[in-house]
Amino acid sequence: MKFYKAVIFVVMLFCAVHLWLPASTYSCQPCRTKIDFKETVKRADLIIVGKKVADEGQRVRTGRNQSRPEGGKIKIFRVLKGKTGRDTIDVRCMYGMCGYGICLEGDGLHVIFLSAVKLEGGGYDYTAIHSGCAVKYYRVVDNSVAMDGETVPMAQFENMVSGK
């Protein structure tokens, strides 16, 4: 009789784990809609020209043989919107295994659209706007912004940000 009770207990435990576990795990959710440039600018707390100078936090697996840092330290060269009293900021990249934040690759300059971290920031100052479902950044090349397949001179881009 004890053997049957043990078997029933193991079966119940197996079923409970397999029914409960999938309900408590989440995959990275794709954006239902991505907000456009104008709306991104409107929602941004800070828009800067900057570049990543260091990785921050632990490395997070994003694939079989791939990983990314949890965040990065960004050196600010110019502020296009908003205010910050610092020349470097800490920006969140990964949320678990999901890259909802600002994940810059390489050491080039970028125009970066940022939202101040409102709740538990994990030590980070800023993250992506609208949970990453907005414009995150554009690459800067030769004092021009590579923006959605076209190159815009920096002066013209600044006017677009300021609404002129």
ZAKOL-537295 format. One record per residue: x, y, z of N, C-alpha, C in turn; residue in three letters. Coordinates in pm, whole numbers, padded with zeros to 5 digits, always signed. Example, Ala and Ser with C-alpha at 12.3 -4.5 7.8 and 13.67 -1.06 7.14 Angstrom:
<rs>
+01319-00569+00780+01230-00450+00780+01320-00330+00780ALA/+01285-00225+00708+01367-00106+00714+01290+00003+00787SER/
</rs>
This chain:
<rs>
+00082-00120+00000+00000+00000+00000+00086+00126+00000MET/+00197+00122+00075+00286+00238+00079+00343+00267-00060LYS/+00369+00163-00136+00424+00179-00270+00326+00256-00358PHE/+00198+00223-00352+00096+00292-00432+00081+00438-00392TYR/+00090+00466-00264+00082+00604-00217+00202+00685-00269LYS/+00319+00623-00268+00438+00690-00317+00426+00718-00467ALA/+00374+00623-00543+00357+00640-00687+00256+00751-00716VAL/+00144+00750-00643+00042+00854-00661+00099+00991-00626ILE/+00177+01000-00519+00239+01126-00479+00334+01176-00588PHE/+00417+01088-00644+00511+01127-00749+00435+01173-00873VAL/+00330+01105-00912+00251+01144-01028+00186+01279-01005VAL/+00132+01302-00887+00069+01431-00856+00174+01543-00858MET/+00289+01517-00801+00396+01616-00799+00441+01648-00942LEU/+00459+01545-01024+00498+01564-01164+00396+01649-01237PHE/+00268+01618-01222+00162+01695-01288+00158+01839-01239CYS/+00171+01858-01109+00166+01993-01053+00280+02079-01107ALA/+00401+02023-01113+00516+02099-01163+00497+02133-01310VAL/+00454+02037-01390+00441+02062-01534+00321+02149-01568HIS/+00222+02152-01486+00109+02242-01511+00138+02382-01460LEU/+00210+02394-01349+00238+02524-01290+00354+02596-01358TRP/+00460+02525-01392+00581+02587-01444+00558+02666-01574LEU/+00490+02612-01675+00470+02693-01796+00391+02820-01771PRO/+00303+02820-01673+00223+02939-01643+00306+03048-01576ALA/+00419+03009-01516+00496+03108-01443+00620+03155-01520SER/+00643+03106-01641+00755+03150-01720+00704+03229-01840THR/+00780+03330-01878+00738+03417-01988+00851+03429-02089TYR/+00817+03433-02215+00917+03460-02317+00917+03611-02342SER/+01017+03656-02415+01024+03798-02450+00906+03832-02541CYS/+00834+03934-02506+00715+03972-02582+00752+04070-02693GLN/+00711+04043-02817+00736+04139-02924+00645+04261-02908PRO/+00683+04369-02968+00602+04491-02963+00474+04472-03045CYS/+00362+04510-02987+00238+04508-03065+00241+04618-03169ARG/+00285+04735-03126+00307+04847-03217+00433+04920-03170THR/+00504+04976-03264+00624+05053-03232+00593+05199-03259LYS/+00620+05286-03160+00589+05427-03180+00694+05491-03270ILE/+00652+05591-03344+00738+05654-03445+00833+05756-03384ASP/+00914+05817-03471+01016+05913-03428+00956+06029-03349PHE/+00852+06092-03402+00794+06210-03336+00741+06176-03196LYS/+00673+06064-03184+00620+06023-03053+00733+05984-02959GLU/+00839+05922-03013+00955+05887-02931+01018+06014-02874THR/+01036+06115-02958+01095+06242-02913+01007+06304-02804VAL/+00876+06301-02824+00784+06360-02727+00794+06291-02590LYS/+00807+06158-02591+00810+06081-02466+00948+06077-02400ARG/+01052+06113-02472+01189+06102-02420+01213+06198-02304ALA/+01273+06147-02198+01319+06232-02087+01454+06293-02121ASP/+01532+06219-02201+01666+06263-02235+01702+06209-02374LEU/+01754+06297-02460+01806+06255-02589+01948+06307-02595ILE/+02042+06216-02620+02184+06252-02616+02257+06202-02740ILE/+02374+06260-02762+02473+06202-02851+02577+06145-02757VAL/+02599+06014-02767+02692+05950-02675+02743+05820-02730GLY/+02831+05756-02651+02881+05625-02690+02906+05541-02567LYS/+02894+05410-02587+02917+05317-02476+03066+05310-02447LYS/+03101+05328-02319+03242+05322-02281+03273+05199-02196VAL/+03169+05135-02141+03192+05016-02060+03063+04935-02045ALA/+03079+04805-02029+02966+04719-01995+02941+04729-01846ASP/+02816+04707-01805+02780+04713-01663+02700+04588-01626GLU/+02710+04547-01502+02632+04436-01453+02683+04303-01505GLY/+02609+04200-01471+02649+04066-01513+02612+04040-01658GLN/+02673+03940-01717+02642+03900-01855+02519+03810-01851ARG/+02432+03830-01950+02307+03757-01958+02308+03674-02086VAL/+02277+03546-02075+02271+03461-02194+02154+03502-02282ARG/+02183+03517-02412+02078+03552-02507+02064+03446-02616THR/+02141+03343-02607+02138+03235-02704+02233+03127-02661GLY/+02251+03029-02747+02337+02916-02712+02477+02960-02672ARG/+02543+03034-02756+02680+03076-02729+02691+03228-02728ASN/+02583+03296-02693+02582+03442-02696+02541+03496-02560GLN/+02595+03613-02530+02553+03683-02408+02570+03832-02429SER/+02499+03906-02348+02508+04053-02350+02520+04101-02206ARG/+02577+04221-02190+02580+04277-02053+02441+04325-02013PRO/+02416+04327-01884+02288+04375-01833+02267+04523-01866GLU/+02376+04598-01874+02366+04741-01904+02498+04795-01953GLY/+02502+04927-01968+02625+04990-02015+02641+05130-01959GLY/+02765+05173-01952+02797+05311-01913+02812+05390-02041LYS/+02735+05498-02053+02734+05580-02173+02797+05716-02144ILE/+02895+05753-02224+02956+05886-02213+02874+05982-02297LYS/+02835+06094-02237+02754+06194-02306+02844+06299-02369ILE/+02829+06320-02499+02903+06423-02569+02817+06547-02591PHE/+02684+06525-02601+02594+06636-02626+02453+06599-02583ARG/+02381+06692-02523+02242+06671-02485+02154+06746-02584VAL/+02062+06673-02648+01971+06734-02745+01835+06766-02684LEU/+01797+06693-02579+01672+06720-02507+01689+06671-02364LYS/+01636+06748-02270+01644+06711-02130+01766+06769-02062GLY/+01786+06727-01938+01898+06777-01859+01957+06664-01777LYS/+02088+06666-01766+02158+06578-01675+02284+06650-01630THR/+02317+06637-01506+02435+06704-01452+02559+06618-01458GLY/+02553+06509-01531+02667+06416-01536+02717+06399-01679ARG/+02841+06355-01690+02895+06330-01824+02889+06182-01862ASP/+02854+06096-01768+02828+05954-01799+02701+05912-01726THR/+02628+05818-01788+02506+05764-01727+02507+05613-01743ILE/+02433+05546-01656+02419+05400-01663+02285+05368-01727ASP/+02289+05288-01834+02171+05260-01914+02144+05109-01915VAL/+02019+05073-01889+01979+04931-01885+01965+04877-02026ARG/+02017+04756-02048+02007+04689-02178+01913+04569-02166CYS/+01947+04475-02080+01875+04348-02072+01781+04344-01951MET/+01663+04290-01973+01567+04260-01867+01550+04109-01870TYR/+01621+04040-01780+01627+03895-01791+01700+03863-01920GLY/+01641+03780-02003+01705+03749-02132+01649+03833-02246MET/+01567+03933-02214+01502+04014-02317+01573+04150-02331CYS/+01605+04184-02453+01676+04309-02482+01582+04426-02503GLY/+01501+04458-02401+01405+04568-02413+01472+04705-02399TYR/+01592+04708-02343+01660+04835-02318+01747+04879-02434GLY/+01847+04963-02403+01939+05017-02504+02064+04929-02504ILE/+02082+04849-02608+02196+04758-02620+02285+04805-02733CYS/+02381+04890-02702+02472+04943-02805+02586+04846-02830LEU/+02618+04828-02956+02731+04745-02997+02837+04835-03058GLU/+02961+04805-03035+03069+04884-03091+03094+05011-03011GLY/+03189+05090-03060+03228+05210-02985+03198+05339-03060ASP/+03109+05337-03158+03076+05457-03233+02979+05547-03159GLY/+02961+05668-03213+02865+05763-03157+02723+05726-03200LEU/+02628+05753-03111+02487+05729-03138+02404+05844-03083HIS/+02290+05872-03148+02186+05954-03086+02100+05853-03010VAL/+02083+05873-02879+02015+05774-02795+01893+05839-02731ILE/+01779+05772-02741+01651+05820-02686+01627+05746-02555PHE/+01614+05821-02446+01612+05759-02314+01491+05798-02230LEU/+01452+05705-02146+01347+05727-02048+01408+05705-01910SER/+01380+05795-01817+01431+05779-01682+01369+05655-01619ALA/+01450+05579-01546+01400+05460-01477+01313+05507-01362VAL/+01188+05463-01362+01092+05513-01263+01080+05422-01141LYS/+01082+05292-01161+01074+05199-01049+01210+05136-01028LEU/+01213+05017-00975+01339+04949-00949+01428+04953-01071GLU/+01531+05031-01065+01619+05046-01180+01740+04955-01175GLY/+01762+04887-01065+01877+04799-01054+02008+04875-01065GLY/+02007+05003-01026+02129+05083-01033+02146+05157-01164GLY/+02047+05147-01252+02056+05214-01382+01974+05342-01380TYR/+02024+05443-01452+01959+05574-01455+01850+05581-01562ASP/+01875+05519-01677+01785+05531-01792+01768+05396-01860TYR/+01661+05389-01940+01634+05272-02023+01564+05318-02150THR/+01519+05223-02230+01450+05256-02355+01310+05310-02326ALA/+01258+05385-02422+01124+05443-02412+01021+05338-02449ILE/+00909+05339-02381+00793+05254-02411+00832+05105-02415HIS/+00907+05063-02313+00952+04923-02299+01026+04873-02423SER/+01097+04961-02490+01174+04922-02608+01094+04922-02737GLY/+00968+04961-02730+00882+04962-02850+00875+05102-02909CYS/+00991+05163-02923+01006+05297-02979+01143+05302-03046ALA/+01177+05415-03103+01312+05431-03156+01408+05428-03037VAL/+01510+05345-03044+01607+05336-02934+01729+05424-02958LYS/+01784+05415-03078+01902+05495-03111+01923+05496-03262TYR/+02002+05595-03305+02048+05604-03443+02200+05619-03439TYR/+02267+05566-03537+02413+05578-03546+02448+05716-03603ARG/+02556+05775-03550+02608+05902-03600+02735+05873-03680VAL/+02737+05921-03805+02851+05899-03894+02884+06032-03961VAL/+03008+06078-03945+03054+06202-04009+02960+06319-03984ASP/+02922+06341-03859+02835+06451-03817+02698+06448-03884ASN/+02654+06326-03921+02519+06304-03976+02457+06187-03903SER/+02326+06183-03903+02252+06077-03833+02195+05981-03936VAL/+02230+05853-03924+02175+05748-04011+02039+05710-03955ALA/+01936+05761-04020+01800+05755-03965+01705+05687-04063MET/+01664+05566-04032+01565+05493-04112+01599+05490-04261ASP/+01721+05453-04293+01760+05439-04432+01807+05566-04501GLY/+01805+05678-04432+01854+05803-04491+01953+05868-04396GLU/+02036+05955-04451+02135+06027-04371+02092+06172-04358THR/+02083+06218-04235+02037+06354-04206+02150+06429-04136VAL/+02188+06548-04186+02292+06627-04118+02250+06656-03972PRO/+02348+06659-03884+02320+06676-03740+02240+06803-03713MET/+02271+06914-03779+02196+07039-03756+02049+07022-03790ALA/+02021+06955-03901+01882+06930-03941+01814+06835-03842GLN/+01887+06734-03795+01832+06641-03697+01797+06713-03567PHE/+01884+06801-03523+01856+06879-03401+01730+06961-03417GLU/+01707+07018-03535+01583+07091-03561+01462+06999-03554ASN/+01477+06877-03603+01367+06780-03598+01334+06745-03453MET/+01436+06732-03369+01415+06701-03227+01348+06817-03155VAL/+01392+06939-03187+01336+07057-03119+01202+07100-03177SER/+01162+07040-03290+01033+07073-03349+01035+07193-03440GLY/+01152+07238-03481+01162+07356-03569+01144+07315-03714LYS/
</rs>
